[in-house]
Amino acid sequence: MEYRHRCAQPRCPAAPAPDPTPCEGPHDAATLIYPHGREVAGCVHHCARLLAGLEGARVHPFVPAGSAMEVYLRARELPPFAWEIGK
């Protein structure tokens, strides 16, 4: 009998634990700044998902413009905590 070990892909630090979606691209594509000043780097996908639900959060100003724009555009289209409603 053959057993296959399936390793979970490590996720970026911005991926919320209850969000089942996989990362997209580099795990340091963008950095979010929480309203209280904490920073977290992550893929564009998870940064956008977090930004959609964090009032007062923003993308770090030194993130490449393309990544920052992609995070903002995606976040605009998402409801807060999108994973809770299956998005």
C-alpha positions as a Markdown table, in Angstrom:
| # | Residue | x | y | z |
|---|---|---|---|---|
| 1 | Met | 0.0 | 0.0 | 0.0 |
| 2 | Glu | 1.4 | 3.4 | -1.0 |
| 3 | Tyr | 0.9 | 6.4 | 1.2 |
| 4 | Arg | 1.3 | 9.8 | -0.2 |
| 5 | His | 2.2 | 12.6 | 2.1 |
| 6 | Arg | 0.5 | 15.8 | 1.1 |
| 7 | Cys | 2.3 | 18.9 | 2.5 |
| 8 | Ala | 0.2 | 22.0 | 2.8 |
| 9 | Gln | 1.6 | 24.9 | 0.9 |
| 10 | Pro | 2.8 | 27.6 | 3.2 |
| 11 | Arg | 0.7 | 30.7 | 3.0 |
| 12 | Cys | 1.7 | 34.3 | 3.2 |
| 13 | Pro | 1.5 | 36.1 | 6.6 |
| 14 | Ala | -1.5 | 38.1 | 5.4 |
| 15 | Ala | -3.6 | 35.0 | 4.8 |
| 16 | Pro | -6.3 | 34.9 | 7.6 |
| 17 | Ala | -6.6 | 31.5 | 9.2 |
| 18 | Pro | -10.3 | 31.0 | 8.3 |
| 19 | Asp | -9.8 | 32.1 | 4.7 |
| 20 | Pro | -9.3 | 28.8 | 2.7 |
| 21 | Thr | -8.1 | 30.5 | -0.6 |
| 22 | Pro | -4.6 | 29.9 | -1.8 |
| 23 | Cys | -2.0 | 32.6 | -2.2 |
| 24 | Glu | -1.4 | 34.2 | -5.6 |
| 25 | Gly | 2.1 | 35.2 | -6.5 |
| 26 | Pro | 5.0 | 36.3 | -4.2 |
| 27 | His | 4.3 | 36.2 | -0.5 |
| 28 | Asp | 5.8 | 39.7 | -0.2 |
| 29 | Ala | 4.1 | 41.4 | -3.1 |
| 30 | Ala | 2.5 | 44.0 | -0.9 |
| 31 | Thr | 2.5 | 45.2 | 2.7 |
| 32 | Leu | -0.6 | 46.4 | 4.6 |
| 33 | Ile | -0.5 | 48.8 | 7.4 |
| 34 | Tyr | -3.2 | 48.3 | 10.0 |
| 35 | Pro | -4.9 | 51.3 | 11.5 |
| 36 | His | -2.9 | 50.9 | 14.7 |
| 37 | Gly | 0.5 | 50.8 | 12.8 |
| 38 | Arg | 1.2 | 47.0 | 12.6 |
| 39 | Glu | 2.4 | 45.9 | 9.2 |
| 40 | Val | 2.0 | 42.6 | 7.4 |
| 41 | Ala | 3.4 | 41.5 | 4.1 |
| 42 | Gly | 1.5 | 39.2 | 1.8 |
| 43 | Cys | 0.5 | 38.2 | -1.6 |
| 44 | Val | -1.8 | 40.6 | -3.6 |
| 45 | His | -4.8 | 38.2 | -3.2 |
| 46 | His | -4.7 | 38.1 | 0.6 |
| 47 | Cys | -3.7 | 41.7 | 1.1 |
| 48 | Ala | -6.7 | 42.7 | -0.9 |
| 49 | Arg | -9.0 | 40.4 | 1.1 |
| 50 | Leu | -7.7 | 41.9 | 4.4 |
| 51 | Leu | -7.9 | 45.5 | 3.1 |
| 52 | Ala | -11.5 | 45.0 | 2.2 |
| 53 | Gly | -12.3 | 44.2 | 5.9 |
| 54 | Leu | -10.0 | 46.6 | 7.8 |
| 55 | Glu | -11.3 | 50.1 | 8.1 |
| 56 | Gly | -8.5 | 52.5 | 8.1 |
| 57 | Ala | -5.9 | 50.1 | 6.8 |
| 58 | Arg | -3.7 | 51.1 | 3.8 |
| 59 | Val | -1.0 | 49.7 | 1.5 |
| 60 | His | 2.5 | 50.6 | 2.5 |
| 61 | Pro | 3.7 | 53.6 | 0.3 |
| 62 | Phe | 6.9 | 51.8 | -0.7 |
| 63 | Val | 5.2 | 48.9 | -2.4 |
| 64 | Pro | 5.6 | 48.8 | -6.2 |
| 65 | Ala | 2.8 | 50.8 | -7.8 |
| 66 | Gly | 1.5 | 47.9 | -9.8 |
| 67 | Ser | 1.0 | 45.7 | -6.7 |
| 68 | Ala | -0.5 | 48.5 | -4.7 |
| 69 | Met | -3.0 | 49.3 | -7.4 |
| 70 | Glu | -3.9 | 45.7 | -7.8 |
| 71 | Val | -4.6 | 45.4 | -4.1 |
| 72 | Tyr | -6.8 | 48.5 | -4.0 |
| 73 | Leu | -8.7 | 47.4 | -7.1 |
| 74 | Arg | -9.4 | 43.9 | -5.9 |
| 75 | Ala | -10.3 | 45.2 | -2.4 |
| 76 | Arg | -12.9 | 47.5 | -3.9 |
| 77 | Glu | -14.7 | 44.6 | -5.4 |
| 78 | Leu | -14.8 | 42.5 | -2.2 |
| 79 | Pro | -17.1 | 42.5 | 0.8 |
| 80 | Pro | -15.4 | 42.6 | 4.2 |
| 81 | Phe | -14.4 | 39.0 | 5.3 |
| 82 | Ala | -15.2 | 37.6 | 1.9 |
| 83 | Trp | -14.3 | 34.1 | 3.0 |
| 84 | Glu | -17.3 | 34.0 | 5.4 |
| 85 | Ile | -19.7 | 34.2 | 2.5 |
| 86 | Gly | -17.8 | 31.9 | 0.1 |
| 87 | Lys | -16.1 | 34.6 | -2.0 |
